[in-house]
């Protein structure tokens, strides 16, 4: 991997880690069948939450900083 690519991936990880620290939760809905009898069909949207612990966001930021340092360091 080139140094330029390391820097780019590191910056992307820093951005993703900051977003994870800021939001700490991803919300989405999943469609689930409730009734399926012959021609009669019914479904319902079920809300789902995916929580991101702050430690994970911090680790992602730390990994990004490390990659940026490795990418800009002169050999």
Number of C-alpha atoms within 10 A of each C-alpha: 6 8 16 13 13 19 21 16 18 24 18 16 22 24 16 16 23 17 14 22 19 11 12 16 14 11 9 11 11 9 10 11 10 11 11 10 8 6 5 7 10 10 11 12 12 10 10 11 10 10 12 14 12 16 12 14 23 16 14 22 24 16 18 24 18 15 22 23 15 16 20 12 10 7 5
